[in-house]
Amino acid sequence: MTNLLIAPARQSGCQDLDTFTSVVQAAAEQQRSPIDDILDSGVVDEESYLSALAQQSGMEWVQSIDEFDDIEAIRATCGPRVALAHRLLPLEVSEEDGAQQLVLLTYDPLNLLAKQAATQQISLPIVWKMASRRRIHEALRKLYGVGADTFEQILEGRDLDYDNLESTDEAHVIDADEDEEASVVKFVNQIIREALQQRATDIHVEPLHDNLRIRYRIDGLLVDVTVPDNIKALQSSVIARLKIMAHLDIAERRLPQDGRINLQFEGQTIDVRVATVPTVEGESVSLRLLNQEKFNISKLQLEPFVEEKISRLLNLSNGIVLITGPTGSGKSTSLYSFLNEVNADDTRIVTIEDPVENKLPGVMQIAVKSEIGLTFASGLRSILRADPNIVMIGEIRDLETAEIAIRASLTGHLVFSTLHTNDAMGGISRLTDMGVEPFLLSASVRAFLAQRLVRRLCPHCKIPRVITPQQRIEMEVPDHVQGQCYDAVGCDRCRGTGFSGRLAIYEVVLITEEMQDLIVKGEDMRKLFDQAYSDGYVPMREYGWCKCFAGETTLEEVISVTSAELC
């Protein structure tokens, strides 16, 4: 077998045949097909290797998988159990010499168990072809929906009792090998696991009149998830299971509820915030997936001219640093990264948040509980009596919180917080509108930092884009911004979007002595902007151009999140 597999490896340009051979031998000792292990090891390029293996095996290679011609006929011929269990993709029902046959795709021609199961459970003759693992998995999700095999068994009556919902064994370990018996527990785990594998940040379970819609938020955009037909039948069971996992009251369906779930996934700890909202069609459940990663300022990939300003701010002994931006713009991630940077043995950091999204080692974190009177303002008063060096306030929402934060900064504390504004300069008018006196604002605030998130280009499919000198002039790209722009194309690795992940773009307004004088005098925004430019202010759009010409995002992405600046 080793010799059979090595030839395609050489043909596809494998540079580490020793590792390749050891992977194959290890699988042989366990008497199983080595294809998954080979692909997981990363020693070969999946596309090149499998196409070479198909050629050697005498099987037709399917380069791309288009839309299915007759989904119902395909599903009727090959159900989700055999397809999903053995990762076989029914491509089409065709005719040959007047007789129907099923074209079935595999990426593992050595998996004899899968071939045997397909032959036994599919009534039509099978024509075997090969395609990449990545394409087959993606097509299976589109064809059957998440957890379709489990769902099918549930509807057959193998698990319709609610006792199984209360299962606590490995309830929060969703990457474990689940019991073969289908259950709502397993079905919900499959939904969450699929979201994590696709790097989703949110899961929305939304009851509709005739359906239960499930959507993932991936790279900031909502994506409809293909779900099994008749999933509406399990609406109450799915929602009840999610509420049980989050330790919510399953009997309360009239009021919103909030809870948390701690999950273990592929060795990582995932913190999940759960929020339920009653609607006319039933309870809607939203899950925010928070990866308990180590926050580091280097991960923000700041441009040098912004990194230098932020480094100066982090070395201050007092004052307020405010991060502004709309909901979901990455403010919390930046805050945690800054706190992690200044976290030291000789520094006491206390935070008050609503809620605590991520846990930082060595940092005292307080969660707001307004129902018992623990608000930002009351908690902040207590914090100041706890001898902190640095204070982080989740959000300045009202005048009382702002005044206490100002008092803290004026008494020798460094304060970090967030503010909801459109841009950095808007933070000045936002605080004055709250009722903060201009002289207090100028004396306490050291900087406003605004940010937005843009989608990061997929490195596997982006293509160069030519920008003419005229276009640079029209977009007001500075001369010092040089490099190569790229366009998004789309491939299998990025689900055809052309993007993979997100990055932040920033602008920083420093409150210098000159700026302080203008604020105290109540000067208009035009004069404040002029002074900011004199102090080295770089607009967010210009920062975005730097990321575009570095090949990290597209011009359209930057324009879309900075369009307000054109007004």
Rosetta blueprint (number, residue, H / E / L):
1 M L
2 T H
3 N H
4 L H
5 L H
6 I H
7 A H
8 P H
9 A H
10 R H
11 Q H
12 S L
13 G L
14 C L
15 Q L
16 D L
17 L H
18 D H
19 T H
20 F H
21 T H
22 S H
23 V H
24 V H
25 Q H
26 A H
27 A H
28 A H
29 E H
30 Q L
31 Q L
32 R L
33 S L
34 P L
35 I H
36 D H
37 D H
38 I H
39 L H
40 D H
41 S H
42 G L
43 V L
44 V L
45 D L
46 E H
47 E H
48 S H
49 Y H
50 L H
51 S H
52 A H
53 L H
54 A H
55 Q H
56 Q H
57 S H
58 G L
59 M L
60 E L
61 W E
62 V L
63 Q L
64 S L
65 I L
66 D L
67 E L
68 F L
69 D L
70 D L
71 I H
72 E H
73 A H
74 I H
75 R H
76 A H
77 T H
78 C L
79 G L
80 P H
81 R H
82 V H
83 A H
84 L H
85 A H
86 H H
87 R L
88 L L
89 L E
90 P E
91 L E
92 E E
93 V E
94 S E
95 E E
96 E E
97 D L
98 G L
99 A E
100 Q E
101 Q E
102 L E
103 V E
104 L E
105 L E
106 T E
107 Y L
108 D L
109 P L
110 L L
111 N L
112 L H
113 L H
114 A H
115 K H
116 Q H
117 A H
118 A H
119 T H
120 Q H
121 Q H
122 I L
123 S L
124 L L
125 P L
126 I E
127 V E
128 W E
129 K E
130 M E
131 A L
132 S L
133 R H
134 R H
135 R H
136 I H
137 H H
138 E H
139 A H
140 L H
141 R H
142 K H
143 L H
144 Y H
145 G L
146 V L
147 G L
148 A H
149 D H
150 T H
151 F H
152 E H
153 Q H
154 I H
155 L H
156 E H
157 G H
158 R H
159 D L
160 L L
161 D L
162 Y H
163 D H
164 N H
165 L H
166 E H
167 S L
168 T L
169 D L
170 E L
171 A L
172 H L
173 V E
174 I L
175 D L
176 A L
177 D L
178 E L
179 D L
180 E L
181 E L
182 A L
183 S L
184 V H
185 V H
186 K H
187 F H
188 V H
189 N H
190 Q H
191 I H
192 I H
193 R H
194 E H
195 A H
196 L H
197 Q H
198 Q L
199 R L
200 A L
201 T L
202 D E
203 I E
204 H E
205 V E
206 E E
207 P E
208 L L
209 H L
210 D L
211 N L
212 L E
213 R E
214 I E
215 R E
216 Y E
217 R E
218 I E
219 D L
220 G L
221 L E
222 L E
223 V E
224 D E
225 V L
226 T L
227 V L
228 P L
229 D L
230 N L
231 I H
232 K H
233 A H
234 L H
235 Q H
236 S H
237 S H
238 V H
239 I H
240 A H
241 R H
242 L H
243 K H
244 I H
245 M H
246 A L
247 H L
248 L L
249 D L
250 I L
251 A L
252 E L
253 R L
254 R L
255 L L
256 P L
257 Q E
258 D E
259 G E
260 R E
261 I E
262 N E
263 L E
264 Q E
265 F E
266 E L
267 G L
268 Q E
269 T E
270 I E
271 D E
272 V E
273 R E
274 V E
275 A E
276 T E
277 V E
278 P E
279 T E
280 V L
281 E L
282 G E
283 E E
284 S E
285 V E
286 S E
287 L E
288 R E
289 L E
290 L E
291 N E
292 Q L
293 E L
294 K L
295 F L
296 N L
297 I H
298 S H
299 K H
300 L H
301 Q L
302 L L
303 E L
304 P H
305 F H
306 V H
307 E H
308 E H
309 K H
310 I H
311 S H
312 R H
313 L H
314 L H
315 N L
316 L L
317 S L
318 N L
319 G E
320 I E
321 V E
322 L E
323 I E
324 T E
325 G L
326 P L
327 T L
328 G L
329 S L
330 G L
331 K H
332 S H
333 T H
334 S H
335 L H
336 Y H
337 S H
338 F H
339 L H
340 N H
341 E H
342 V H
343 N L
344 A L
345 D L
346 D L
347 T L
348 R L
349 I E
350 V E
351 T E
352 I E
353 E E
354 D L
355 P L
356 V L
357 E L
358 N L
359 K L
360 L L
361 P L
362 G L
363 V L
364 M E
365 Q E
366 I E
367 A E
368 V L
369 K E
370 S H
371 E H
372 I H
373 G L
374 L E
375 T L
376 F H
377 A H
378 S H
379 G H
380 L H
381 R H
382 S H
383 I H
384 L H
385 R L
386 A L
387 D L
388 P L
389 N L
390 I E
391 V E
392 M E
393 I E
394 G L
395 E L
396 I L
397 R L
398 D L
399 L H
400 E H
401 T H
402 A H
403 E H
404 I H
405 A H
406 I H
407 R H
408 A H
409 S H
410 L H
411 T L
412 G L
413 H L
414 L E
415 V E
416 F E
417 S E
418 T E
419 L E
420 H L
421 T L
422 N L
423 D L
424 A L
425 M L
426 G H
427 G H
428 I H
429 S H
430 R H
431 L H
432 T H
433 D H
434 M H
435 G L
436 V L
437 E L
438 P H
439 F H
440 L H
441 L H
442 S H
443 A H
444 S H
445 V E
446 R E
447 A E
448 F E
449 L E
450 A E
451 Q E
452 R E
453 L E
454 V E
455 R E
456 R E
457 L E
458 C L
459 P L
460 H L
461 C L
462 K L
463 I E
464 P E
465 R E
466 V L
467 I L
468 T L
469 P H
470 Q H
471 Q H
472 R H
473 I H
474 E H
475 M H
476 E L
477 V L
478 P L
479 D L
480 H L
481 V L
482 Q L
483 G L
484 Q L
485 C E
486 Y E
487 D E
488 A L
489 V L
490 G L
491 C L
492 D H
493 R H
494 C H
495 R L
496 G L
497 T L
498 G L
499 F E
500 S E
501 G E
502 R E
503 L E
504 A E
505 I E
506 Y E
507 E E
508 V E
509 V E
510 L E
511 I L
512 T L
513 E H
514 E H
515 M H
516 Q H
517 D H
518 L H
519 I H
520 V H
521 K H
522 G L
523 E L
524 D L
525 M H
526 R H
527 K H
528 L H
529 F H
530 D H
531 Q H
532 A H
533 Y H
534 S H
535 D L
536 G L
537 Y L
538 V L
539 P L
540 M H
541 R H
542 E H
543 Y H
544 G H
545 W H
546 C H
547 K H
548 C H
549 F H
550 A L
551 G L
552 E L
553 T L
554 T L
555 L H
556 E H
557 E H
558 V H
559 I H
560 S H
561 V H
562 T L
563 S H
564 A H
565 E H
566 L H
567 C L
